[in-house]
Amino acid sequence: MRFSDLKVIGTLATLTFAATAGQALANDSDSGEKVPVVYTIELNGQMGTDIHEDMMEKIVEDAKEVQPDVIVLKMNSADYNKNYHLMNPDRKEFGKFKLDEYVEMIRNFKNELSDVRQVIWVEDSVGVASLIAMSWCEMYMSPGARLWGLQKLHDVAQNWSDEDVREKMEAAWEGMGKGFFEMGCKGEFAKELGDAMMDPENQLSANFKGRKVIWVSNFDGLWGIDNSEEQVANFDAETAEDTMLSDGTVESLEDLMFLLGYREYAHNTQGDEIAAKYKEQWRRAYKKCVDTFEDMQAGRGMGNSTDPVRQLMARKRMLDEMLRQMKRYNAVERRMEDEYGLTVDRLKGMIEQIEDEIRQAREGGRGGRGGSMGGGRGGGGKIR
């Protein structure tokens, strides 16, 4: 008998117990009692921008007003698509490594909504998003879903040439990563599981004691997961269910709610709408910021005036516009920093410098050009 079969049996037993214990099962429509509310949140796109702390804070405030019975976070964030022959990944869209910010985001979400049942549903997760998925105690996956990509925490430490520094950085990054596993109720075996999913040198297998999984950092367990020293342990939906890393595989919200013990429910989509609106707004602001910067670098938008003061003022207006967008959306700043070396503080410094140049020009002094451009290369190169 497969462990997935055992899981189905266990799930049915759980449902029976829930019903007899009077847990939060929806009542028949003619009972007149309140139908439980499920509040869904689409975590769709790039970690650190589309899925951002500011967005999650808005959702927390909304969910507190709705007061749902269940919150379902649906994760769909993958650095690589499933077309393994023609992936052509866009590195600009890879998840951002803002682990401190993510820890705080998750803790705030859980604490502020601690009286609500919370479930993560992984539709697909490759990259740092998998840390987020591992941070919830109840996890379900879609057929064909991936839970991959945590080797990046190991890889990012390889940028240091000094061996001692590199080892310390590996330990630091992986130590931070294991904190997400601990938040997700992986308990006493969070180290073994986390080591194997983040460090390619570690192996992984599983033993079982009743419904308890005992992860071991070798390939000697009853269920082998990873015996390679060149890649980390990755999970698909089937392997995750067989080893009870996930609580089940579902094709729809109806499937998920049934496994959670709800025959009927009301679906609140406000969380989905907030997430979608945030994604659309910050990306529109980001495009405007990029267009403005590239126009400035190419000398566009300065008008036909040869007056140095007018040219400086035109540059300042463009910098002010970029600063406004970056202050409004931290996601814009993260992208602009990675792609062009621009931050809010850097822009403020550039604006102060150009204001000095304007004063000098008005007073009849020397009006410079290079400082106001920050030493950037034409064509959108990174500012150094």
Order of alpha helices (4+ residues) and beta strands (2+ residues): alpha-beta-alpha-beta-alpha-beta-alpha-beta-beta-alpha-alpha-alpha-beta-beta-beta-beta-alpha-alpha-beta-alpha-alpha-alpha-alpha-alpha
